[in-house]
Amino acid sequence: MKTLASRKILNTSSSSNKKYIQELCFQTPFLVINTSCGIGKYKFNKIGYDSNDDLILEYILINDRKYNDTPNIMYKLGKYYYLSAQQVLYAFKYFANT
């Protein structure tokens, strides 16, 4: 599992990309993710960086009764789920195409 490190000053193009991704996450904060422990509903929490200075988005598990795997996910994977910017954009692209 990736951990978020302290934020660094970004160059202009990366900063604008970060703003676009952040705005996308604020407009559609929920994702349904099929994890190795089942399907759970997650809400966007924050943006940070991993140890390789790659942009990472943190999602928090939501206790939604529609998703029966939530207790199992919480126990085995924890409350937080970390995705790269590419993974989030892929998820939104998939969602937009369905």
C-alpha contacts under 8 A as a table, 3 or more apart, distances in Angstrom:
res1	aa1	res2	aa2	distance
1	M	81	Y	8.00
1	M	82	Y	7.29
2	K	50	D	6.41
2	K	82	Y	6.48
3	T	49	Y	7.91
3	T	50	D	5.84
3	T	51	S	7.60
4	L	48	G	5.41
4	L	49	Y	5.17
4	L	50	D	4.99
4	L	51	S	7.51
4	L	56	I	7.25
5	A	48	G	6.59
5	A	49	Y	5.30
5	A	50	D	5.46
5	A	51	S	6.36
6	S	48	G	7.21
6	S	49	Y	6.86
7	R	48	G	6.29
7	R	49	Y	6.40
10	L	14	S	6.00
10	L	15	S	5.60
11	N	14	S	5.58
11	N	15	S	6.08
12	T	15	S	5.08
12	T	16	S	6.27
13	S	16	S	5.25
13	S	17	N	6.27
14	S	17	N	5.03
14	S	18	K	6.07
15	S	18	K	5.06
15	S	19	K	6.30
16	S	19	K	5.02
16	S	20	Y	6.35
17	N	20	Y	5.15
17	N	21	I	6.29
18	K	21	I	5.20
18	K	22	Q	5.98
19	K	22	Q	5.00
19	K	23	E	6.02
20	Y	23	E	5.14
20	Y	24	L	6.19
21	I	24	L	5.04
21	I	25	C	6.23
21	I	85	A	7.47
22	Q	25	C	5.08
22	Q	26	F	6.22
22	Q	47	I	7.45
23	E	26	F	5.07
23	E	27	Q	6.18
24	L	27	Q	5.23
24	L	28	T	6.20
24	L	29	P	7.92
25	C	28	T	5.18
25	C	29	P	4.92
25	C	44	F	6.32
26	F	29	P	5.23
26	F	44	F	7.41
29	P	43	K	5.31
29	P	44	F	4.93
30	F	41	K	6.92
30	F	42	Y	5.57
30	F	43	K	4.49
30	F	44	F	6.35
31	L	41	K	5.88
31	L	42	Y	5.24
31	L	43	K	6.41
31	L	44	F	7.97
32	V	39	I	6.85
32	V	40	G	5.69
32	V	41	K	4.48
32	V	42	Y	6.13
33	I	39	I	5.64
33	I	40	G	5.54
33	I	41	K	6.35
33	I	42	Y	7.18
34	N	37	C	7.86
34	N	38	G	5.76
34	N	39	I	4.31
34	N	40	G	6.56
35	T	38	G	5.20
35	T	39	I	5.86
35	T	40	G	7.40
35	T	73	I	7.77
37	C	69	D	7.16
37	C	72	N	6.48
37	C	73	I	5.42
37	C	76	K	7.28
37	C	77	L	7.75
38	G	69	D	5.25
38	G	70	T	7.60
38	G	72	N	7.57
38	G	73	I	6.63
39	I	67	Y	6.58
39	I	68	N	7.93
39	I	69	D	5.95
39	I	70	T	7.33
40	G	61	L	6.98
40	G	62	I	7.56
40	G	67	Y	5.86
40	G	69	D	6.41
40	G	70	T	5.59
40	G	73	I	7.33
41	K	61	L	6.07
41	K	62	I	5.58
41	K	63	N	7.58
41	K	64	D	6.93
41	K	67	Y	7.17
41	K	70	T	7.92
42	Y	59	Y	5.70
42	Y	60	I	5.28
42	Y	61	L	4.49
42	Y	62	I	5.39
42	Y	81	Y	7.98
43	K	59	Y	5.26
43	K	60	I	5.30
43	K	61	L	6.56
43	K	62	I	6.66
44	F	57	L	7.48
44	F	58	E	6.28
44	F	59	Y	4.48
44	F	60	I	6.48
45	N	57	L	7.61
45	N	58	E	5.45
45	N	59	Y	5.12
45	N	60	I	6.18
46	K	57	L	5.99
46	K	58	E	5.27
46	K	59	Y	7.24
47	I	55	L	7.13
47	I	56	I	5.86
47	I	57	L	4.58
47	I	58	E	6.10
48	G	55	L	5.96
48	G	56	I	5.25
48	G	57	L	6.31
48	G	58	E	7.57
49	Y	52	N	7.58
49	Y	53	D	5.20
49	Y	54	D	5.31
49	Y	55	L	4.75
49	Y	56	I	5.24
50	D	53	D	5.28
50	D	54	D	5.57
50	D	55	L	6.81
50	D	56	I	6.40
51	S	54	D	7.45
54	D	84	S	7.63
55	L	84	S	6.22
55	L	85	A	6.18
56	I	82	Y	6.42
56	I	83	L	5.71
56	I	84	S	4.75
56	I	85	A	6.22
57	L	82	Y	5.67
57	L	83	L	5.26
57	L	84	S	6.13
57	L	85	A	6.73
57	L	88	V	7.94
58	E	80	Y	6.66
58	E	81	Y	5.91
58	E	82	Y	4.73
58	E	83	L	6.60
59	Y	80	Y	5.66
59	Y	81	Y	5.11
59	Y	82	Y	6.19
59	Y	83	L	7.84
60	I	79	K	5.75
60	I	80	Y	4.62
60	I	81	Y	6.26
61	L	70	T	7.73
61	L	74	M	7.53
61	L	79	K	5.26
61	L	80	Y	6.12
61	L	81	Y	7.44
62	I	70	T	7.87
63	N	70	T	6.48
64	D	67	Y	5.81
64	D	70	T	7.49
65	R	68	N	6.42
67	Y	70	T	6.02
68	N	71	P	7.37
69	D	72	N	5.33
69	D	73	I	6.13
70	T	73	I	5.09
70	T	74	M	6.06
71	P	74	M	5.06
71	P	75	Y	6.16
72	N	75	Y	5.17
72	N	76	K	6.12
73	I	76	K	5.30
73	I	77	L	5.35
73	I	78	G	6.54
73	I	79	K	7.99
74	M	77	L	5.64
74	M	78	G	4.43
74	M	79	K	5.49
75	Y	78	G	5.83
77	L	80	Y	7.74
77	L	81	Y	7.98
78	G	81	Y	7.75
83	L	87	Q	5.91
83	L	88	V	6.41
84	S	87	Q	5.18
84	S	88	V	6.42
85	A	88	V	5.19
85	A	89	L	6.18
86	Q	89	L	5.15
86	Q	90	Y	6.06
87	Q	90	Y	5.06
87	Q	91	A	6.17
88	V	91	A	5.05
88	V	92	F	6.28
89	L	92	F	5.12
89	L	93	K	6.06
90	Y	93	K	4.99
90	Y	94	Y	6.10
91	A	94	Y	5.12
91	A	95	F	6.10
92	F	95	F	4.91
92	F	96	A	5.99
93	K	96	A	5.07
93	K	97	N	6.23
94	Y	97	N	5.22
94	Y	98	T	6.45
95	F	98	T	5.42
